[in-house]
Amino acid sequence: MSVTFGLAIYFLIWWIILFAILPFGMHRTQEEAGDVIPGSEPSAPDRPRFLKVIVLTTIVATVLFAGFVGMRASGYGLDDIPFFNPPAESYGNPGN
């Protein structure tokens, strides 16, 4: 695996995990807190926790990426998972 390919896969994993983690832990909006900052959306979080989300996303993405790299290095792939291989007869004669 090239460095560019590895960085691209890590970025994709990180980005997906970011949006999976982002909604967790939001307790209330600025409107619910009664303290809407001028120029911001009332539905914006009362206390954004960007650093916590970024650190947690990086940890989870790194663990998943390490698992991906380990699977690639071991030679294990999608062909080794039974339910990803359809039965051979399903590709037989489509007219029958």
Buried (B, 14 or more C-beta within 10 A) or exposed (E): EEEEEBEEBBEEBBEEBBEEBEEEEEEEBBEEEEEBEEEEEEEEBBEEBEEEBEEBBBEBBBEBBEEBBEEEEEEEEEEEEEEEEEEEEEEEEEEE
